């Protein structure tokens, strides 16, 4: 796997000076499991997986699921690390590079920043880095995503970064107590 790492200069007094963005690697497994559990617990509408289902998986099953995210730059999780080893945020990217008719379209998914680290610009840095990697390394022409219609913070972030809505999927996910609708969004690069 190609090592890809960026450390950002302080652009404003919110972004941590020790923020390091890089694809997760095999050695990050325990950090990923901890953040994934937190994400499923605190933001169930963001992920197709369910917290209780994920927690019931064996370690081997979790490792197998994790390993499919280690194919940078075509399918990976970009992690936001502070203090070298503390994973505080992530966003996923995938593109089917084997299909000539659709490899121009990448997918952004699973954006999550730990509640203790929100409001510092970490989500913006994750998405901006994913966009530039998709454009410059993978040579995608567009990035698609879905976002819950009730998830105002992420929706406004995506709008600010140039994504536009091209549709709405009603009852996209069935949650405890009801359904979640999702906006379908795209950014042309």
C-alpha positions as CSV (number, residue, x, y, z in Angstrom):
1,X,0.0,0.0,0.0
2,X,1.2,3.5,-0.9
3,X,1.8,5.6,2.2
4,X,-0.2,8.8,1.9
5,X,-0.1,11.3,4.7
6,X,-0.7,15.0,5.0
7,X,-0.2,17.3,8.0
8,X,-2.0,20.5,7.8
9,X,-0.8,23.9,8.8
10,X,-3.0,25.8,11.1
11,X,-5.4,27.8,8.9
12,X,-7.5,29.0,11.7
13,X,-7.4,28.6,15.4
14,X,-10.0,25.8,15.3
15,X,-8.1,23.1,13.3
16,X,-5.7,21.1,15.6
17,X,-2.1,21.8,14.7
18,X,-1.3,18.1,15.1
19,X,-3.9,16.9,12.6
20,X,-2.6,14.1,10.4
21,X,-4.8,12.7,7.6
22,X,-3.9,9.4,6.0
23,X,-5.6,6.2,4.8
24,X,-6.1,3.7,7.6
25,X,-3.6,0.9,7.6
26,X,-3.5,-2.7,9.0
27,X,-2.0,-1.4,12.3
28,X,-4.9,0.9,12.8
29,X,-7.4,-1.9,13.3
30,X,-8.1,-1.4,17.0
31,X,-8.4,2.4,16.6
32,X,-10.8,1.9,13.7
33,X,-13.0,-0.6,15.7
34,X,-13.2,1.9,18.6
35,X,-14.2,4.8,16.3
36,X,-16.6,2.6,14.2
37,X,-18.4,1.5,17.4
38,X,-18.7,5.2,18.5
39,X,-19.9,6.2,15.0
40,X,-22.6,3.5,14.9
41,X,-23.8,4.4,18.4
42,X,-23.8,8.2,18.0
43,X,-24.8,8.5,14.3
44,X,-26.8,5.4,13.3
45,X,-28.4,7.3,10.4
46,X,-25.0,7.8,8.7
47,X,-24.2,4.1,8.3
48,X,-26.0,1.1,6.8
49,X,-24.6,-1.1,9.6
50,X,-26.3,-1.3,13.0
51,X,-24.4,-0.9,16.3
52,X,-25.7,-4.1,17.9
53,X,-25.1,-6.1,14.8
54,X,-21.5,-4.8,14.5
55,X,-20.8,-5.4,18.2
56,X,-22.0,-9.0,17.8
57,X,-19.5,-9.8,15.0
58,X,-16.5,-11.9,15.8
59,X,-13.1,-10.3,15.7
60,X,-12.3,-12.3,12.6
61,X,-15.4,-11.0,10.9
62,X,-14.5,-7.4,11.8
63,X,-11.0,-8.0,10.5
64,X,-12.3,-9.3,7.2
65,X,-14.6,-6.3,6.8
66,X,-11.7,-4.0,7.7
67,X,-9.3,-5.5,5.2
68,X,-11.5,-4.5,2.2
69,X,-10.8,-0.8,3.1
70,X,-7.0,-1.2,2.6
71,X,-6.9,-0.8,-1.1
72,X,-5.7,2.8,-1.5
73,X,-6.6,4.7,-3.7
74,X,-9.6,2.8,-5.0
75,X,-11.3,1.8,-1.7
76,X,-10.1,3.2,1.6
77,X,-11.0,5.0,4.8
78,X,-9.2,8.3,5.2
79,X,-8.5,8.7,8.9
80,X,-8.0,11.9,10.9
81,X,-5.4,11.4,13.6
82,X,-4.4,13.7,16.4
83,X,-1.4,13.0,18.7
84,X,-0.1,10.6,16.1
85,X,-2.2,7.6,17.2
86,X,-5.6,8.9,18.2
87,X,-8.2,8.3,15.4
88,X,-10.9,11.0,15.8
89,X,-12.5,11.0,12.3
90,X,-12.9,9.1,9.1
91,X,-14.5,9.2,5.7
92,X,-14.7,6.4,3.1
93,X,-14.1,6.4,-0.6
94,X,-14.6,3.8,-3.2
95,X,-14.5,3.5,-7.0
96,X,-14.9,0.5,-9.2
97,X,-11.7,0.9,-11.2
98,X,-12.2,-2.3,-13.1
99,X,-15.3,-1.1,-14.9
100,X,-14.5,1.2,-17.8
101,X,-18.0,2.7,-18.1
102,X,-18.3,3.7,-14.4
103,X,-14.7,4.2,-13.1
104,X,-15.1,8.0,-13.6
105,X,-17.6,8.0,-10.6
106,X,-16.3,7.8,-7.0
107,X,-18.4,7.4,-3.9
108,X,-17.9,9.2,-0.6
109,X,-19.4,7.5,2.4
110,X,-19.3,7.2,6.2
111,X,-18.1,10.6,7.2
112,X,-17.8,10.8,11.0
113,X,-15.9,12.9,13.5
114,X,-15.9,12.0,17.2
115,X,-18.3,14.4,19.1
116,X,-15.3,15.5,21.3
117,X,-13.5,16.8,18.1
118,X,-16.3,18.4,16.2
119,X,-16.3,22.1,15.4
120,X,-12.6,22.1,14.6
121,X,-12.7,21.8,10.8
122,X,-11.7,18.1,10.7
123,X,-14.7,17.0,8.6
124,X,-13.9,19.7,6.1
125,X,-10.3,18.6,5.9
126,X,-11.3,15.0,5.5
127,X,-13.7,15.7,2.6
128,X,-11.3,18.2,0.9
129,X,-8.5,15.7,1.0
130,X,-10.8,12.9,-0.3
131,X,-11.9,15.2,-3.2
132,X,-8.3,16.1,-4.2
133,X,-7.2,12.5,-4.1
134,X,-10.2,11.3,-6.2
135,X,-9.4,14.0,-8.7
136,X,-5.6,14.0,-8.8
137,X,-4.7,10.4,-8.0
138,X,-7.7,8.3,-9.1
139,X,-8.8,10.8,-11.9
140,X,-12.4,10.6,-11.0
141,X,-14.7,13.1,-12.8
142,X,-17.4,13.1,-10.1
143,X,-18.0,12.1,-6.5
144,X,-21.4,10.9,-5.4
145,X,-22.7,10.6,-1.8
146,X,-25.9,10.3,0.2
147,X,-26.7,12.3,3.3
148,X,-29.6,12.1,5.7
149,X,-32.1,14.9,5.1
150,X,-32.1,15.5,8.9
151,X,-28.3,15.7,9.0
152,X,-28.0,19.4,8.6
153,X,-24.3,19.7,9.6
154,X,-23.1,17.3,6.9
155,X,-25.6,18.5,4.3
156,X,-24.4,22.1,4.8
157,X,-20.7,21.0,4.7
158,X,-21.3,19.2,1.4
159,X,-23.1,22.2,-0.1
160,X,-20.2,24.5,1.0
161,X,-17.7,22.1,-0.7
162,X,-19.6,22.2,-4.0
163,X,-21.9,19.2,-3.9
164,X,-25.4,19.6,-5.3
165,X,-28.6,17.6,-4.7
166,X,-29.8,15.6,-7.7
167,X,-32.5,13.6,-5.9
168,X,-34.0,12.3,-2.7
169,X,-34.4,8.7,-1.7
170,X,-37.4,8.4,0.6
171,X,-37.3,5.7,3.4
172,X,-33.6,5.0,2.5
173,X,-33.0,3.5,5.9
174,X,-35.3,1.9,8.5
175,X,-34.3,3.1,12.0
176,X,-35.8,2.4,15.3
177,X,-39.0,4.5,15.4
178,X,-39.1,5.4,11.7
179,X,-37.4,5.9,8.5
180,X,-34.6,8.2,7.3
181,X,-34.7,9.9,3.9
182,X,-31.5,10.8,2.1
183,X,-30.4,13.4,-0.4
184,X,-28.4,12.1,-3.3
185,X,-25.6,14.5,-4.0
186,X,-22.8,14.9,-6.6
187,X,-19.8,17.0,-7.1
188,X,-18.3,17.2,-10.6
189,X,-14.5,17.6,-10.6
